[in-house]
Amino acid sequence: MSTSNLHSMIEVRRHLHQIPELGFQEWKTQRYLLDFIARLPQDYLEVKTWRTGILVRVQGTVGKRTLGWRADMDGLPLTEETSYDFSSRHPGQMHACGHDMHMAIGLGILSHFANNPVKDHLLFIFQPAEEGPGGAEPMLATDEFTRWKPDQLFGLHIGPDYPVGTIATRPGILFANTSELFIDLVGTSGHASLPHRANDMVITASQLAMQLQTIVSRNIDPLDSAILTLGKVTIGTKQNIIPGSARLEGTIRTLSIDVMDKIKERVSSLVHGIEIGFQCKASIDWGANYCQVTNNEALTRSFMDWAGSKGNVEVIECREAMAGEDFGYFLKEIPGFMFWLGVDTPYGLHHPQLEPDEEAIPIAIRLMIKYLETQAQ
């Protein structure tokens, strides 16, 4: 792929950056991707859609195996605060997790192989709803995916903390198990002057919030990584009204499925105790649950060795991250790996001022073209 073609993918990224869409609403994004794919040579291509996602198969010259590459598509419900002249045109929505870059990289790799097929089939997966409610698990179960299911599968995620020209990954677990947490408490509202006639959910929610923070510190082995964070509490409407309902929203992250199960068990016990102790009604919704991203040991080590010697990038063996990624559902079924792609920006993922260095795009495209050519010969 020529240098000019590689850098043209930066313009693709900029267009995609302007049209972020939430999970399973990526209709403009899908249309843009399909139009781009339609302009490629079609001799070796087969295209299928699933909801707002896309599967593109590049027919191999021999076709004994299928190697897969995945790019996620959705944006976040976030108001952009970058300095870009190509910022989001969709109010309250932003590509603040790098999925615009992921798609541009995927299209760049696909463009090369549409013109230069290799022996093995290649499957390019443009997956919706990674940020929620989760697109990988239902996509994995579809007839379309099953028909073209790859033998190996790879993907990347932009890494703000790493310099451009660097990739970081590790054999084994890379990203954590995650679960959303929503707790609703219902008591009795009333006037502030008559507290004895109400059942105050400010007090109840406050007590529960403090109790939940004891789970990791007092119920989980200190050598096991775990997080329980409450990020949003909604209570009340006015200073002189005792609120009769409250909602607590949070997230749980662990590096072990057993630890996740134990935390959920303790959350359920504490919520049940709150019901009894504060004479209220409570319910729990676990929301979206994401499986840990576990890289195949042999494939990842082989890729790291190859990239370090022939990929023209610096390779770092990183630690596990408590981030969540529904790519883990694919890796439960298919050997493969994910890696961080250095984009060198002071603002982290999901930050409204995230501005990744776009020079990482051609670096990733060149890297994966070389790697897939090596693997698919």
C-alpha positions as CSV (number, residue, x, y, z in Angstrom):
1,M,0.0,0.0,0.0
2,S,1.5,3.3,-1.1
3,T,2.4,6.1,1.4
4,S,-0.3,8.4,-0.1
5,N,-2.9,5.6,0.2
6,L,-1.9,5.0,3.8
7,H,-2.2,8.6,4.8
8,S,-5.6,8.8,3.0
9,M,-6.9,6.7,5.8
10,I,-6.4,9.6,8.1
11,E,-9.0,11.5,6.1
12,V,-11.3,8.5,6.4
13,R,-10.8,8.6,10.2
14,R,-11.7,12.4,10.2
15,H,-14.9,11.8,8.3
16,L,-15.9,9.0,10.7
17,H,-15.0,11.2,13.7
18,Q,-17.7,13.6,12.6
19,I,-20.5,11.0,12.7
20,P,-20.3,9.2,16.0
21,E,-23.3,7.1,16.8
22,L,-24.3,5.0,19.8
23,G,-24.6,1.3,20.0
24,F,-26.8,-0.3,17.4
25,Q,-27.6,3.1,16.0
26,E,-24.5,3.3,13.7
27,W,-26.5,3.6,10.5
28,K,-24.6,6.5,9.0
29,T,-21.3,4.8,9.9
30,Q,-22.4,1.6,8.3
31,R,-23.5,3.4,5.2
32,Y,-20.1,5.2,4.9
33,L,-18.2,1.9,5.4
34,L,-20.3,0.1,2.8
35,D,-19.8,2.9,0.3
36,F,-16.1,2.7,0.9
37,I,-16.0,-1.1,0.5
38,A,-18.1,-0.9,-2.7
39,R,-15.4,1.2,-4.3
40,L,-12.8,-1.5,-3.7
41,P,-12.1,-4.3,-6.3
42,Q,-14.9,-6.8,-5.8
43,D,-13.3,-9.9,-7.4
44,Y,-12.5,-11.5,-4.1
45,L,-15.0,-9.8,-1.8
46,E,-18.2,-11.0,-0.2
47,V,-20.1,-8.6,2.1
48,K,-22.8,-9.3,4.7
49,T,-24.5,-7.0,7.1
50,W,-25.9,-7.8,10.6
51,R,-27.9,-5.0,12.2
52,T,-25.5,-2.0,12.0
53,G,-22.4,-4.2,11.7
54,I,-20.6,-5.5,8.6
55,L,-18.7,-8.7,7.7
56,V,-16.4,-8.6,4.7
57,R,-14.7,-11.8,3.5
58,V,-11.7,-11.6,1.2
59,Q,-11.6,-14.9,-0.7
60,G,-8.2,-16.6,-0.4
61,T,-6.4,-18.1,-3.4
62,V,-6.3,-21.5,-1.6
63,G,-8.5,-20.9,1.4
64,K,-7.7,-23.6,3.9
65,R,-8.0,-21.2,6.9
66,T,-9.7,-17.9,7.7
67,L,-7.9,-15.2,9.6
68,G,-10.0,-12.4,11.1
69,W,-9.6,-8.7,12.0
70,R,-12.1,-6.8,14.2
71,A,-12.8,-3.1,14.4
72,D,-15.5,-1.6,16.6
73,M,-17.8,1.1,15.3
74,D,-19.8,3.0,18.0
75,G,-19.2,6.3,19.8
76,L,-20.0,7.5,23.3
77,P,-22.7,9.8,24.8
78,L,-20.2,12.6,25.4
79,T,-20.0,16.2,24.3
80,E,-16.7,16.8,22.4
81,E,-14.2,19.4,23.6
82,T,-11.4,18.9,21.2
83,S,-9.7,21.6,19.0
84,Y,-10.5,19.7,15.8
85,D,-12.0,21.4,12.8
86,F,-13.6,18.0,12.1
87,S,-15.3,17.5,15.5
88,S,-18.5,15.6,16.0
89,R,-21.6,16.9,14.1
90,H,-23.9,14.9,16.4
91,P,-24.6,16.8,19.6
92,G,-23.8,14.9,22.8
93,Q,-22.0,12.1,20.9
94,M,-18.2,11.6,20.3
95,H,-15.7,9.1,19.2
96,A,-13.8,9.3,22.5
97,C,-12.6,5.8,22.6
98,G,-10.8,5.6,19.2
99,H,-13.3,3.5,17.3
100,D,-13.0,6.0,14.4
101,M,-9.3,5.1,14.2
102,H,-10.0,1.4,14.6
103,M,-12.4,1.5,11.6
104,A,-10.0,3.5,9.5
105,I,-7.2,1.0,10.2
106,G,-9.5,-1.9,9.4
107,L,-10.5,-0.3,6.1
108,G,-6.8,0.3,5.3
109,I,-5.9,-3.3,5.8
110,L,-8.9,-4.5,3.9
111,S,-8.1,-2.1,0.9
112,H,-4.7,-3.8,0.6
113,F,-6.0,-7.3,0.6
114,A,-8.9,-6.5,-1.8
115,N,-6.2,-5.8,-4.3
116,N,-3.7,-8.4,-3.1
117,P,-5.4,-11.6,-1.9
118,V,-3.3,-14.2,0.0
119,K,-3.7,-17.9,0.3
120,D,-6.0,-17.9,3.4
121,H,-9.4,-16.3,3.5
122,L,-9.5,-13.0,5.5
123,L,-12.6,-11.9,7.5
124,F,-13.0,-8.2,8.4
125,I,-15.5,-7.6,11.2
126,F,-16.9,-4.2,11.8
127,Q,-18.7,-4.7,15.1
128,P,-21.3,-2.3,16.5
129,A,-22.2,-1.5,20.1
130,E,-18.9,-2.3,21.8
131,E,-19.5,0.5,24.4
132,G,-22.9,-1.0,25.1
133,P,-25.1,-2.8,25.2
134,G,-22.5,-5.1,23.7
135,G,-22.3,-6.3,20.1
136,A,-19.6,-9.0,20.1
137,E,-21.6,-11.8,21.9
138,P,-24.8,-11.6,19.8
139,M,-22.7,-11.1,16.6
140,L,-20.8,-14.3,17.4
141,A,-24.0,-16.3,17.6
142,T,-25.3,-15.2,14.2
143,D,-25.6,-17.5,11.1
144,E,-23.6,-14.9,9.2
145,F,-20.7,-15.1,11.5
146,T,-20.9,-18.8,12.0
147,R,-20.6,-19.3,8.3
148,W,-17.4,-17.4,8.0
149,K,-16.0,-18.0,11.6
150,P,-12.3,-17.4,11.5
151,D,-9.7,-19.8,12.8
152,Q,-7.7,-16.9,14.4
153,L,-8.8,-13.4,15.2
154,F,-6.9,-10.2,16.0
155,G,-7.7,-6.6,17.0
156,L,-6.2,-3.5,18.6
157,H,-7.2,-0.7,20.8
158,I,-5.6,2.8,20.8
159,G,-3.4,3.4,23.9
160,P,-3.1,7.0,24.9
161,D,-0.3,6.3,27.4
162,Y,2.0,4.8,24.7
163,P,4.2,6.7,22.2
164,V,3.4,6.5,18.5
165,G,5.4,3.6,17.0
166,T,4.8,1.4,20.1
167,I,2.5,-1.5,20.6
168,A,1.8,-3.1,24.0
169,T,0.3,-6.4,24.8
170,R,0.8,-9.6,26.8
171,P,0.1,-13.3,26.6
172,G,-2.9,-14.3,28.8
173,I,-5.4,-11.9,30.3
174,L,-5.2,-8.3,29.0
175,F,-8.5,-6.7,29.9
176,A,-10.8,-7.3,32.9
177,N,-14.2,-8.9,33.4
178,T,-16.7,-6.0,33.8
179,S,-20.2,-5.7,34.9
180,E,-22.5,-2.7,35.1
181,L,-24.4,-2.2,38.4
182,F,-27.8,-0.5,38.9
183,I,-29.5,-0.5,42.2
184,D,-33.0,1.0,42.7
185,L,-34.2,1.8,46.3
186,V,-37.9,2.7,47.0
187,G,-39.2,4.0,50.3
188,T,-41.7,6.7,51.1
189,S,-41.4,10.4,50.3
190,G,-42.6,13.2,52.6
191,H,-42.2,16.7,53.8
192,A,-38.9,17.7,55.5
193,S,-40.8,18.8,58.6
194,L,-42.4,15.3,59.1
195,P,-39.4,12.9,58.8
196,H,-41.2,10.2,60.9
197,R,-43.8,9.8,58.2
198,A,-41.3,9.2,55.5
199,N,-38.8,6.6,54.7
200,D,-35.7,8.6,53.6
201,M,-33.8,7.2,50.7
202,V,-30.9,9.7,51.1
203,I,-30.0,8.0,54.3
204,T,-30.6,4.5,52.9
205,A,-28.6,5.1,49.7
206,S,-25.7,6.7,51.7
207,Q,-25.5,3.7,54.0
208,L,-25.6,1.3,51.1
209,A,-22.9,3.2,49.2
210,M,-20.5,3.0,52.2
211,Q,-21.3,-0.7,52.7
212,L,-20.6,-1.5,49.1
213,Q,-17.1,0.1,49.4
214,T,-16.2,-2.5,52.1
215,I,-16.6,-5.5,49.6
216,V,-13.2,-5.1,47.9
217,S,-11.3,-4.1,51.0
218,R,-12.8,-6.7,53.3
219,N,-14.1,-9.6,51.2
220,I,-11.6,-10.0,48.4
221,D,-8.1,-11.3,48.7
222,P,-5.7,-8.3,48.5
223,L,-3.7,-10.2,45.9
224,D,-6.8,-10.4,43.6
225,S,-7.4,-7.2,41.5
226,A,-10.9,-5.9,41.8
227,I,-12.8,-2.6,41.6
228,L,-16.3,-1.5,42.6
229,T,-17.0,2.1,41.7
230,L,-20.2,4.0,42.1
231,G,-20.2,6.7,39.5
232,K,-23.7,8.1,39.7
233,V,-26.3,8.5,42.5
234,T,-29.6,10.0,41.7
235,I,-31.8,11.1,44.7
236,G,-34.3,13.8,45.3
237,T,-35.9,16.9,43.7
238,K,-36.0,19.7,46.2
239,Q,-34.3,20.6,49.5
240,N,-37.4,20.3,51.7
241,I,-38.7,17.1,50.2
242,I,-37.6,13.8,51.7
243,P,-37.0,11.6,48.7
244,G,-38.7,8.2,48.5
245,S,-36.5,6.7,45.8
246,A,-32.9,6.5,44.9
247,R,-30.8,5.0,42.1
248,L,-27.1,4.0,42.4
249,E,-25.1,3.3,39.2
250,G,-21.7,1.8,39.1
251,T,-19.3,-0.7,37.6
252,I,-17.5,-3.8,38.8
253,R,-14.1,-4.9,37.3
254,T,-12.1,-8.0,38.1
255,L,-9.3,-10.2,36.7
256,S,-11.0,-13.4,37.7
257,I,-14.5,-14.7,37.0
258,D,-14.6,-16.2,40.5
259,V,-13.9,-12.8,42.1
260,M,-16.7,-11.3,40.0
261,D,-19.1,-13.9,41.2
262,K,-18.1,-13.3,44.8
263,I,-18.5,-9.5,44.5
264,K,-22.0,-9.9,43.0
265,E,-22.9,-12.3,45.8
266,R,-21.8,-9.8,48.4
267,V,-23.6,-6.9,46.6
268,S,-26.8,-9.0,46.6
269,S,-26.4,-9.8,50.3
270,L,-25.8,-6.1,51.3
271,V,-28.8,-4.9,49.2
272,H,-31.0,-7.5,50.8
273,G,-29.8,-6.4,54.3
274,I,-30.6,-2.8,53.4
275,E,-34.2,-3.8,52.5
276,I,-34.6,-5.3,55.9
277,G,-32.8,-2.7,57.9
278,F,-34.4,0.3,56.2
279,Q,-37.8,-1.2,55.4
280,C,-37.6,-0.4,51.7
281,K,-37.8,-2.2,48.5
282,A,-34.6,-2.7,46.4
283,S,-33.8,-4.2,43.1
284,I,-30.5,-4.9,41.2
285,D,-29.8,-4.8,37.5
286,W,-26.4,-6.0,36.5
287,G,-26.6,-4.4,33.1
288,A,-24.0,-5.3,30.5
289,N,-21.4,-7.9,31.4
290,Y,-18.2,-8.2,29.5
291,C,-15.9,-11.2,29.5
292,Q,-12.2,-10.7,30.1
293,V,-9.9,-10.4,27.1
294,T,-7.6,-13.3,27.3
295,N,-4.9,-13.4,24.6
296,N,-3.8,-16.8,23.3
297,E,-0.4,-17.5,24.9
298,A,1.4,-19.0,21.9
299,L,-0.1,-16.7,19.2
300,T,0.6,-13.5,21.3
301,R,4.2,-14.5,22.1
302,S,4.9,-15.3,18.5
303,F,3.3,-12.0,17.3
304,M,5.4,-10.0,19.9
305,D,8.6,-11.7,18.8
306,W,7.8,-11.1,15.1
307,A,6.7,-7.5,15.6
308,G,9.8,-6.7,17.6
309,S,12.1,-8.0,14.9
310,K,10.3,-7.3,11.6
311,G,7.3,-5.1,12.3
312,N,9.2,-1.8,12.6
313,V,7.6,-1.0,16.0
314,E,8.7,-1.1,19.6
315,V,7.0,-3.9,21.5
316,I,6.2,-3.6,25.2
317,E,5.0,-6.4,27.4
318,C,2.4,-4.5,29.4
319,R,0.5,-5.3,32.6
320,E,-3.2,-6.3,32.7
321,A,-5.7,-3.4,32.5
322,M,-8.9,-3.0,34.4
323,A,-10.6,-1.7,31.2
324,G,-13.4,-3.7,29.7
325,E,-13.7,-4.8,26.0
326,D,-16.3,-7.1,24.5
327,F,-13.7,-8.5,22.2
328,G,-13.2,-11.0,25.0
329,Y,-16.3,-12.9,23.8
330,F,-14.7,-13.5,20.5
331,L,-11.5,-14.7,22.2
332,K,-13.4,-17.2,24.3
333,E,-14.3,-19.0,21.1
334,I,-11.4,-18.2,18.7
335,P,-7.7,-18.1,19.4
336,G,-6.2,-14.7,18.9
337,F,-5.0,-11.5,20.6
338,M,-5.5,-7.8,21.1
339,F,-2.9,-5.1,21.5
340,W,-2.6,-1.5,22.5
341,L,-1.6,0.9,19.7
342,G,0.4,3.9,21.0
343,V,-1.3,7.2,20.1
344,D,0.6,9.5,22.6
345,T,-2.1,11.8,24.0
346,P,-2.3,13.3,27.5
347,Y,-6.1,12.7,27.6
348,G,-7.3,9.2,28.4
349,L,-10.0,7.1,26.8
350,H,-13.5,8.5,27.2
351,H,-12.2,12.0,27.8
352,P,-14.0,14.8,25.8
353,Q,-10.6,16.2,24.8
354,L,-9.1,13.0,23.5
355,E,-6.9,13.8,20.4
356,P,-5.0,10.6,19.4
357,D,-1.9,11.1,17.1
358,E,-3.2,10.1,13.7
359,E,0.3,9.0,12.5
360,A,-0.5,5.8,14.4
361,I,-3.0,4.9,11.7
362,P,-0.5,4.1,8.8
363,I,1.8,2.5,11.3
364,A,-0.9,0.0,12.4
365,I,-2.0,-0.6,8.8
366,R,1.6,-1.4,7.6
367,L,2.2,-3.6,10.7
368,M,-0.9,-5.8,10.2
369,I,-0.6,-6.0,6.4
370,K,2.9,-7.5,6.9
371,Y,1.8,-9.8,9.7
372,L,-1.2,-11.1,7.9
373,E,0.8,-11.6,4.8
374,T,3.3,-13.6,6.9
375,Q,0.6,-15.7,8.5
376,A,-1.6,-16.3,5.4
377,Q,1.1,-17.4,3.0
